[in-house]
Every structure is written in C-alpha cells, then in structure tokens.
Amino acid sequence: MSLSLDDARRLDGADPLRGFRDRFVLPDGVIYLDGNSLGALPATTAARLGSAVTEEWGQGLIRSWNSHDWIGAPARVGAKIARMIGADPHEVVVADSTSVNLFKLIVAAVRRQTGRGVIVSEPGNFPTDLYVAQGASALLDGVSLRVRPADQIIEEIDADVALVMLTHVHYKTGARHDMAAITARAHEKGALILWDLSHSAGAVEVDLNAAGADLAVGCGYKYLNGGPGAPAFLFVAERLQAALQSPLTGWMGHAEPFQFGDDYRPAPGVARFLCGTPSVLALLALEVGVDLFNEASMATVSEKSQRLCSMFIDLVEDRCAGFGLQLVTPRDPAVRGSHVSFAHPDSYPIMQAMIERGVIGDFRAPDVLRCGFTPLYVGYEDVWRAVEIIHDILASGAWRDERFRTRSRVT
Ligand SMILES: Cc1ncc(COP(=O)(O)O)c(C=O)c1O
C-alpha cells in the first residue's frame, strides 16, 4: 500500500529541509516539479539584484569592479559550487554557458592527448553535449566522436580514446552513471574524462576529487536556482590546470588582463578558462541560489531527493496503474538522479493538462513526462497531491481536449 496524505504530512513535519521552502517564491496553487530545468526564484534574489543595480551599478559605476569585487565573482561563486561537487575551491569557475564550457574543455583535453583521436559519449546524451563534441571534432584534425550505449561505455574505452564525455545524470531517463568506475577505466586506458553535472549539482552527492575526475561542467539555472540563462560552471582538476589551454583565449583568461599586452599568456590556474567579461548581474543572482546550499548538507539534500522520487514512483504506479504510463527512470535510488520520467504515447497533452492544473513538469520528445524533485522546496505532500491530480487527469480523460495538443516552442 502506498503512502497516505497523513503519511506525507508526517514526513514533511520531520523533514530537516522543510524550512527552505519559505526561502523561495512559489506561486499559490503550483506544485513545481521542474526545478531540474529552471530552478525556482530564491526569495532574496530580487532584493540582491535590486541593490546590485541601484547601488553597485547605479552609484558605484565602474568602481564596483573593485569595490564590490565584481571581478572576483567568477572565482568566488565557483569556489562555493566547488563545495557542492567535491572539488577544491580553486578548481571551479563560473563562466559562459554549459555549451561553451563544453567546447573549451573538449578542445583543451583532446589537444593534450597527442596520438589519440576518439571522443567517446553515449547516444541520447543531452543534444548540446553531442553537438558541441561534433563541432569540436570537426575543428580538430583526425578526431572523431564515437557514441556507444551506456552499458558498453566501459568496454569502448581503449588506447585510441582521448576523452570520455558523459552526463552524470541523464537529462531524460534520470539514470546516473557510476562516476568512480568509469573515471577509473578512462584513466587506466590513458583517457581523460569530462562529466556534465547539469542534473547532478545541487541534487545528488557528487565527489569529483574522490572519483579522480579530470573535468566537469554544469548549468547554473537548474538545481542551483540561478535564474533563466544563469551562467554555468566548469571544473578542471588542479593537476591538469597548467597543462590545458583554452581554445577561447579571451582577455579574462589572461595572466594579467589589465596589462593590455598584445600576446596571450594564460592565467596560472582554472581562471585561464574564463574568456570575456562576465555577466555580473547574472552571476550575483546565481550566487544567491548557491548560497542557500551553505546551510544544507548535500547528503541531506540527496537523501530527500531519493525519498521524493521513490514516493512519486510508488504512488504513480499504484494510483495511475492501467493508464499506460511506463517508468523510464531506474527504480534503484543509487543509480538515478532527482527526476523521474514516465513514457506515454500522449505525454505531451497529459503534461499540458497537468500544467493547467498547477502541476508543472515537462515533456521531453518523443514521449516522456518528466518530473523533477527539488529537495529544497518540494515536499512530500506536494508529491502526494501531484499524483492525485495526475490520476484525475488520466481517469477523467481531461487531457484529450484539443487545446492540450498545441505545441509551444519550448517544451
Ligand atoms: C545535460 C545538459 N547539458 C547542458 C544543458 C544546456 O546547456 P546550455 O546551458 O549551454 O544551454 C542542459 C540543459 O538542459 C543539460 O540538460
């Protein structure tokens, strides 16, 4: 028998993260299950941006680069993210987008691996990862991208492989790779490894240095709650920093940008992977989201994520049996992230009907209903209520209304 509403309320009452919910702005009547795509707005972001605009920009003007340490923001916010992903503070910077960071790190890594011409990834990886790897391969002589299903990746890594590039938690299925095992295999064969942590950072426990990882990237606008289009982060293990060169040799990655010399000389550490002037307002918004994690251990966050996801799976399979939903996400919490996906041939209109009833998840082509469980602001009662609404939509056939079939540009 699955959990009752009273059980869910009891779990909320005992939840050590319960207090975080009030630290976010969430509209009344909304159960937000899309924080894995765009995190919710932290309650203090608007005021922080207000003071950054009116005081720091308006009054401080250009002086604020120094007086408010705008110039230090990429490294400062990077150091805060480092704590959440098992990295040292000087191994992470915030810069650009995940796509651009992928490009910089792929090219840097492959160029260092002389005599090896293969980048290994998996089919169905997030499109930008594959597209950027394709674009980078086309620029690099004799380099090609080889995609193999997740369960064949380990065997695929041989002496030709320069770089293994994988997304730790799969954006659609929610399946999580064994970071330590794949990293160890890559190193055994002399390959480097690059992890995309977009669906991991702020959701599951990640220990890059314990796994011996080389490189990583991730989004700032998902579980880190940095806002739409927030800048991304990148990680380069300390031991590799001096050996890798960014292909985007912008002045912010120069050793002495304010010497204004004619020749590029990379900054000594991970800062060499900065490129142009950082987007300061976006960085300061991201910092608010990241700072919320100062007060929560990733172990607690990850434990709650596992429970929320398990509860959702159990309740959907119990309450919505017979309506054609097929679980796509692994049942075992140890090998999944913080979102759960079900396949259904009509998942698009079903998700639109859910959104109209206030349960916001998303649709991922061709047939996936995806719901993200953000431990800082989703509670157990939310999960229970969401499943009741899904049941109602399926049982009544409300989703069959024509208006739910109109596709929007963003799904
Ligand atoms: C695994 C993964 N990588 C990258 C991205 C997006 O990269 P960008 O922020 O450059 O658009 C996403 C977005 O959902 C993602 O899921």
The ligand as an SDF file (V2000), in Angstrom:
LIG
                    3D

 16 16  0  0  0  0  0  0  0  0999 V2000
   22.9520   17.7370  -19.5090 C   0  0  0  0  0  0  0  0  0  0  0  0
   22.7700   19.1280  -20.0190 C   0  0  0  0  0  0  0  0  0  0  0  0
   23.8250   19.8030  -20.5060 N   0  0  0  0  0  0  0  0  0  0  0  0
   23.7020   21.0600  -20.9770 C   0  0  0  0  0  0  0  0  0  0  0  0
   22.4670   21.6960  -20.9730 C   0  0  0  0  0  0  0  0  0  0  0  0
   22.2630   23.0740  -21.5160 C   0  0  0  0  0  0  0  0  0  0  0  0
   23.3900   23.7660  -21.8390 O   0  0  0  0  0  0  0  0  0  0  0  0
   23.2600   25.3370  -22.1020 P   0  0  0  0  0  0  0  0  0  0  0  0
   23.0060   25.9870  -20.7830 O   0  0  0  0  0  0  0  0  0  0  0  0
   24.5400   25.7100  -22.7270 O   0  0  0  0  0  0  0  0  0  0  0  0
   22.0910   25.5740  -22.9870 O   0  0  0  0  0  0  0  0  0  0  0  0
   21.3520   21.0260  -20.4630 C   0  0  0  0  0  0  0  0  0  0  0  0
   20.0340   21.7140  -20.4490 C   0  0  0  0  0  0  0  0  0  0  0  0
   19.0210   21.1920  -20.1000 O   0  0  0  0  0  0  0  0  0  0  0  0
   21.5080   19.7190  -19.9910 C   0  0  0  0  0  0  0  0  0  0  0  0
   20.4530   19.0370  -19.5270 O   0  0  0  0  0  0  0  0  0  0  0  0
  1  2  1  0
  2  3  1  0
  2 15  2  0
  3  4  2  0
  4  5  1  0
  5  6  1  0
  5 12  2  0
  6  7  1  0
  7  8  1  0
  8  9  2  0
  8 10  1  0
  8 11  1  0
 12 13  1  0
 12 15  1  0
 13 14  2  0
 15 16  1  0
M  END
$$$$
